[in-house]
Amino acid sequence: MTRPDSPKLEAFKQALEFDARIEPPGLTQGVCAAWRNPFNEPDLIGPGWTLASESTSRFYPCASRRWVATQGEARVLVTITVSSTGPQAVQGHFLSALEATTLPTIGFQPAYPDLGTLCVGESRADDETLMWLYRNVLFEVTSFSSNQDIEGLARWLQAWAEQHLVEPLARALPPVGRLELSAQHVHVGQQVHAQVVADGREGKPAEPACYEVDGPTLIVLGGAMIEARRAGQGLVRAVRFDAATLLQGASTALIHVTP
């Protein structure tokens, strides 16, 4: 069941004409790009900046990479979030970011109409943020106490994304194979072994994948072992992650757990 939007978010969506402007749920085109560190591009950022950190996080079906550069007290942050299942997942992250403020109204305003599919911006004193959606990607560029031209940085990122559109996106995902479980009907406390088998090659293991579960019914003990923790139905997911493109391929199977 989807949580209803808060009144302030609903009002902002209506003012932005969000539902009419975003990518449709059935869109199969997407971005498959090897994301480059923008602070290594000499034409984008002037001298004196130091890359302070680069981090990657993964939360299927999305994955994010963030770069932080500093120059004295000034900071510039670039965050790219990529969905492997189409535009809806990053649209949800976009709305969550807008709603995160504790103020009674959302401070973002519509920004560059030609940047991505939907772009908003916020300025406070010496701080500036641009956030925009494009296909299966959410971009965010923030400047703290800096005179850095973040519009130029944003347009470089957008151009890179446009150069790497694929159709359909599903064909660009890392291949996973078929997920096989040692049992799919178990009792609470029993363990299940997961294995990914290469498609079309019965019994031959595919390249290693990591295993995840959704919900409280199951838990990953480590490696490929799953344990049933409570009665119900649980989903097991085998995932292969491409760190360059931030795309993830997945294969799933269900486990039915009885007391």
C-alpha positions as CSV (number, residue, x, y, z in Angstrom):
1,M,0.0,0.0,0.0
2,T,1.5,3.4,-1.0
3,R,1.8,6.0,1.7
4,P,-0.3,9.1,0.8
5,D,1.6,12.3,0.1
6,S,1.8,15.0,2.8
7,P,-0.3,18.1,2.2
8,K,2.8,20.2,1.5
9,L,4.2,17.6,-1.0
10,E,0.8,17.3,-2.7
11,A,0.6,21.1,-3.1
12,F,4.1,21.2,-4.5
13,K,3.4,18.4,-7.0
14,Q,0.3,20.2,-8.2
15,A,2.2,23.5,-8.6
16,L,5.0,21.7,-10.5
17,E,2.5,19.6,-12.6
18,F,4.6,16.7,-11.5
19,D,2.3,13.8,-12.7
20,A,1.9,15.3,-16.2
21,R,5.7,16.0,-16.7
22,I,7.4,12.9,-15.3
23,E,8.4,9.9,-17.4
24,P,5.6,7.4,-17.8
25,P,5.8,4.1,-15.8
26,G,6.1,1.9,-18.9
27,L,9.1,3.7,-20.3
28,T,11.7,1.2,-21.5
29,Q,14.4,3.6,-22.5
30,G,17.0,4.4,-20.0
31,V,20.6,5.6,-19.3
32,C,23.5,3.2,-19.3
33,A,26.6,5.3,-18.7
34,A,29.9,4.7,-17.0
35,W,29.8,7.6,-14.6
36,R,33.0,9.6,-14.5
37,N,34.2,11.7,-11.6
38,P,33.1,15.2,-12.7
39,F,35.9,16.8,-10.6
40,N,38.4,15.3,-12.9
41,E,37.1,17.3,-15.8
42,P,39.3,20.4,-16.2
43,D,36.6,22.5,-18.0
44,L,34.0,22.0,-15.3
45,I,35.8,23.1,-12.1
46,G,38.6,25.6,-11.6
47,P,41.9,25.1,-9.8
48,G,42.3,24.5,-6.1
49,W,39.5,21.9,-5.6
50,T,40.3,18.6,-3.8
51,L,38.2,15.5,-4.0
52,A,37.4,14.8,-0.4
53,S,35.3,11.7,-0.8
54,E,33.7,9.3,-3.2
55,S,31.1,6.8,-2.0
56,T,28.7,4.3,-3.5
57,S,25.5,2.9,-1.9
58,R,23.1,0.3,-3.3
59,F,19.5,-0.2,-2.4
60,Y,17.8,-2.3,-5.1
61,P,16.5,-1.2,-7.5
62,C,18.6,1.9,-7.1
63,A,22.3,2.7,-6.5
64,S,23.9,6.0,-5.9
65,R,27.4,7.5,-6.2
66,R,28.4,10.7,-4.5
67,W,31.5,12.9,-5.0
68,V,32.4,15.6,-2.5
69,A,35.0,18.3,-3.5
70,T,36.3,21.0,-1.2
71,Q,38.2,24.2,-1.5
72,G,38.8,25.7,1.9
73,E,35.4,26.1,3.6
74,A,33.6,25.6,0.3
75,R,32.1,22.3,-0.8
76,V,30.4,21.0,-3.9
77,L,28.5,17.7,-3.8
78,V,27.4,15.7,-6.9
79,T,25.0,12.7,-6.3
80,I,23.8,10.4,-9.1
81,T,21.1,7.8,-8.4
82,V,20.3,5.2,-11.0
83,S,17.3,2.9,-11.1
84,S,17.5,-0.5,-12.9
85,T,13.8,-0.9,-13.1
86,G,12.8,2.3,-14.9
87,P,11.9,5.9,-13.8
88,Q,9.4,5.2,-10.9
89,A,12.0,4.4,-8.3
90,V,14.1,7.5,-8.8
91,Q,10.9,9.6,-8.9
92,G,10.1,8.3,-5.4
93,H,13.6,9.3,-4.2
94,F,13.0,12.8,-5.8
95,L,9.8,13.3,-3.9
96,S,11.3,12.0,-0.6
97,A,14.1,14.5,-0.9
98,L,11.6,17.3,-1.5
99,E,9.6,16.3,1.5
100,A,12.6,15.9,3.9
101,T,12.4,19.6,5.0
102,T,10.9,20.3,8.4
103,L,9.6,23.6,7.2
104,P,5.9,24.0,6.5
105,T,6.5,24.5,2.8
106,I,9.0,23.1,0.3
107,G,11.8,25.5,-0.5
108,F,12.5,24.2,-3.9
109,Q,11.2,26.1,-7.0
110,P,11.0,25.1,-10.7
111,A,14.3,25.6,-12.4
112,Y,15.8,25.2,-15.8
113,P,12.9,23.8,-18.0
114,D,15.5,22.4,-20.5
115,L,17.5,20.5,-17.9
116,G,16.3,16.8,-17.9
117,T,12.7,15.9,-17.6
118,L,11.9,17.9,-14.5
119,C,14.3,20.2,-12.6
120,V,14.0,22.1,-9.3
121,G,16.4,24.4,-7.5
122,E,16.8,26.0,-4.1
123,S,19.1,28.8,-3.0
124,R,19.9,29.9,0.6
125,A,22.5,32.5,1.3
126,D,25.7,31.1,-0.2
127,D,24.2,27.6,-0.8
128,E,22.6,26.4,-4.0
129,T,21.1,23.1,-5.0
130,L,19.8,21.7,-8.4
131,M,17.9,18.4,-8.5
132,W,16.5,16.9,-11.6
133,L,15.1,13.7,-13.2
134,Y,15.9,12.2,-16.5
135,R,14.7,8.8,-17.5
136,N,15.9,6.3,-14.8
137,V,18.4,8.8,-13.2
138,L,18.1,11.4,-10.4
139,F,20.8,14.0,-10.3
140,E,21.6,16.4,-7.4
141,V,24.3,19.1,-7.4
142,T,24.8,21.2,-4.3
143,S,27.2,24.1,-3.6
144,F,28.0,25.2,-0.1
145,S,29.7,28.6,0.5
146,S,31.0,28.5,-3.0
147,N,30.8,30.6,-6.2
148,Q,31.1,27.4,-8.3
149,D,28.9,27.4,-11.5
150,I,26.7,24.4,-10.7
151,E,24.6,25.0,-13.8
152,G,27.6,24.2,-16.0
153,L,28.3,21.1,-14.0
154,A,24.6,20.0,-14.2
155,R,24.5,20.5,-17.9
156,W,27.7,18.4,-18.4
157,L,26.1,15.6,-16.4
158,Q,22.9,15.9,-18.4
159,A,24.7,15.8,-21.7
160,W,26.6,12.7,-20.6
161,A,23.4,10.9,-19.8
162,E,21.8,11.9,-23.1
163,Q,24.7,10.4,-24.9
164,H,24.2,7.1,-23.3
165,L,20.5,6.3,-23.8
166,V,19.7,2.6,-24.5
167,E,16.5,0.9,-25.6
168,P,15.4,-1.2,-23.8
169,L,17.2,-0.6,-20.5
170,A,16.6,-4.2,-19.5
171,R,19.1,-5.5,-22.0
172,A,21.9,-3.3,-20.5
173,L,21.5,-4.8,-17.0
174,P,24.3,-7.1,-15.8
175,P,23.3,-10.7,-16.6
176,V,22.4,-12.8,-13.6
177,G,21.2,-16.2,-14.6
178,R,18.4,-18.2,-12.9
179,L,18.1,-18.2,-9.1
180,E,17.6,-21.7,-7.7
181,L,16.8,-22.6,-4.1
182,S,17.3,-25.9,-2.3
183,A,13.7,-25.6,-1.0
184,Q,10.8,-23.2,-1.5
185,H,8.5,-24.6,1.2
186,V,10.1,-24.6,4.7
187,H,9.3,-24.3,8.4
188,V,10.5,-21.5,10.7
189,G,14.1,-22.0,11.6
190,Q,15.0,-24.0,8.5
191,Q,17.8,-22.9,6.2
192,V,17.8,-22.7,2.4
193,H,20.8,-22.6,0.1
194,A,20.6,-20.3,-2.9
195,Q,22.5,-20.7,-6.2
196,V,22.5,-18.8,-9.5
197,V,22.6,-21.1,-12.5
198,A,23.7,-19.8,-16.0
199,D,20.7,-19.5,-18.3
200,G,20.5,-22.4,-20.7
201,R,23.2,-24.4,-18.9
202,E,21.5,-26.7,-16.4
203,G,23.5,-27.0,-13.3
204,K,26.4,-24.8,-14.3
205,P,27.0,-22.0,-11.8
206,A,26.8,-18.4,-13.1
207,E,29.1,-15.6,-12.0
208,P,28.8,-14.9,-8.3
209,A,25.9,-12.7,-7.1
210,C,25.0,-11.3,-3.8
211,Y,21.7,-12.4,-2.1
212,E,19.1,-10.2,-0.5
213,V,15.7,-10.7,1.0
214,D,12.6,-8.5,1.2
215,G,10.6,-8.2,4.4
216,P,11.0,-9.8,7.9
217,T,10.1,-13.4,6.9
218,L,13.7,-14.3,5.8
219,I,17.3,-13.3,6.7
220,V,20.5,-13.8,4.9
221,L,23.0,-15.6,7.2
222,G,25.9,-15.0,5.0
223,G,27.1,-16.1,1.5
224,A,24.2,-18.0,-0.1
225,M,22.4,-19.3,3.1
226,I,18.9,-18.0,3.9
227,E,17.1,-18.7,7.1
228,A,13.3,-18.6,7.6
229,R,12.5,-16.4,10.6
230,R,8.7,-16.2,10.7
231,A,5.7,-17.6,8.9
232,G,4.7,-16.1,5.6
233,Q,6.0,-15.6,2.1
234,G,9.5,-14.1,1.5
235,L,11.3,-13.0,-1.6
236,V,14.9,-13.9,-2.3
237,R,16.8,-11.8,-4.8
238,A,20.2,-12.6,-6.5
239,V,21.8,-9.3,-7.6
240,R,24.8,-8.5,-9.8
241,F,26.0,-4.9,-9.6
242,D,27.9,-3.0,-12.2
243,A,29.9,-0.3,-10.3
244,A,30.6,1.7,-13.4
245,T,27.0,2.2,-14.6
246,L,25.4,1.7,-11.2
247,L,23.0,-0.7,-12.9
248,Q,21.9,-4.0,-11.2
249,G,20.6,-7.2,-12.7
250,A,18.3,-9.4,-10.5
251,S,16.7,-12.8,-10.4
252,T,14.1,-13.6,-7.8
253,A,12.3,-16.6,-6.2
254,L,9.8,-17.0,-3.4
255,I,10.0,-19.0,-0.2
256,H,6.9,-20.1,1.6
257,V,7.4,-20.4,5.4
258,T,5.0,-22.2,7.7
259,P,5.3,-22.3,11.6
